[in-house]
Amino acid sequence: MTASLASLPASSSATPSSVTAQAHALLQALGVPLDQVQAEGGWPVRSPLTGELLGQVALQPASAVTAVVDQAQRAFLAWREVPAPRRGELVRLLGEELRAAKTQLGQLVTLEVGKSPSEGEGEVQEMIDICDFAVGLSRQLHGLTLATERAQHRMMETWHPLGVCGVISAFNFPVAVWSWNAALALVCGDPVVWKPSEKTPLTALATHAIAQRALARFGDAPEGLLSLLIGERDTGADLVDDPRVALVSATGSTAMGRAVAPKLAARFARALLELGGNNAAIVAPSADLDLALRGIAFAAMGTAGQRCTTLRRLFVHESIYDTLVPRLVRAYASVGVGDPREPGNLVGPLIDEAAWQAMQQALDAARAAGGTVHGGERVLTAAGAAACYARPALVEMPTHTGPVLHETFAPILYVLRYQTLDEAIALNNAVGAGLSSSIFTLNLREAERFVSATGSDCGIANVNIGPSGAEIGGAFGGEKETGGGREAGSDSWKAYMRRATNTINYSTELPLAQGVKFDLDA
Ligand code: NAD
């Protein structure tokens, strides 16, 4: 049922709801004492499902950052000496604890962020997967042995632990992003200090409690190896400024990256930036349209358009536009929007009122630019105005301008016609962000061109799959305004270690490189 905002009932009463009670039961089951979420006058945490208050958490003062990094730095000095496979044992235990907690933590993700139960559990599965990956990695951290120009010399690379790793995470993957970083950082020999989103402290507290159980079972990990800083962006800023934090892995908006990156550059610290996306897909004349429709629908509407990899721009070849787009419009009109815990609802809530306002502003701008908007209205649920449910919007745009050029973190899909593949690739690349992209085609030449050097300029380029829903085995991240960082699989681990090139002379001579002569008459 849809309604205008003005006609919505006021926020429901403050009596503990089933949502609040369920969140408290989950927190207790996961090992979080309730007094941590019942701080008088603390930071309020609301469920986007109903708008109800889930708890109030105490924010740590800025001074806490120094103390926490002090301890993390001491932990680093000890942890870097623990053999990597033994470090992997801690991550193996973390994976076991996450398996045991999967259902409950997934449910808490649903309550705090509004993801569907399947996506909530899927997020925890991603944490388990990266743990498995990192355990294997702990026996494979390797360097090269290289040919040297000097006789009886050996040249090699060695990889060493880097130092304290600061993790700043976004609300929309409230726990998985921590695990992508933490699992790799731990096996690489680095302690982790985590500043989660101020919108998702409950799942962070629960994850921290789960990690504490793994640490207890491990036995002799140094104090402060994994720490949590609950705070606002100023806490994140203090973490960024601390000279002992060797690497800051920051996930969030491009605006956040613009604030963080220069500070890290100024102190020559390492930055791993995972920022906003403005992802596109191309549907070519030969595409399997049934498959494309399903891929587009999940990528554009899933997680209520609140994934960094959400599909936001769709380029449809003019020969199939009038076949595909009306089908998409019908899918947008009929998709179930509402509490995602109820069967049939595939699109859950926006995170908060600000997200709803941003969505409406973008739709107004699209209309002003000549766009035809399908959907985008407020959807009324039993929660009334306290929760922000919006029907996903499909916007047919005459030109690639205005709001199309920027990420609005809401379910809006801008659709445009194209004539040639060159034109579609140029449009794909014509935005600041460079995270994810797709082409739907059965034409081998088109598919190969799209993933080639003259194709998509994004960190992720897919064929016959939408742009969202990456596996942890690959390196994850994007180019340009997405920040250039890579997390998770492949060789992403190298960001968490420092490389040393070693040359060892086992001869009785001292030949210099490049044949340089420097003979002292001593
Ligand atoms: P956000 O930028 O508002 O906040 C992200 C985190 O950064 C929060 O923990 C916040 O407290 C912190 N922060 C903000 N300003 C800061 C500053 N100046 N110094 C230090 N810390 C600061 O983002 P959000 O609304 O939580 O998340 C949505 C955004 O994140 C979208 O743009 C989305 O595309 C992006 N995102 C990117 C990825 C990726 O891997 N590329 C993954 C998830 C989300």
Boltz pocket constraint, residues with backbone or C-beta under 6 A from the ligand:
constraints:
  - pocket:
      binder: B
      contacts: [[A, 168], [A, 169], [A, 170], [A, 171], [A, 172], [A, 173], [A, 195], [A, 196], [A, 197], [A, 198], [A, 231], [A, 232], [A, 233], [A, 234], [A, 235], [A, 236], [A, 237], [A, 240], [A, 251], [A, 252], [A, 253], [A, 254], [A, 255], [A, 256], [A, 259], [A, 260], [A, 273], [A, 274], [A, 275], [A, 276], [A, 277], [A, 307], [A, 308], [A, 309], [A, 407], [A, 409], [A, 435], [A, 477], [A, 478], [A, 482]]
      max_distance: 6.0
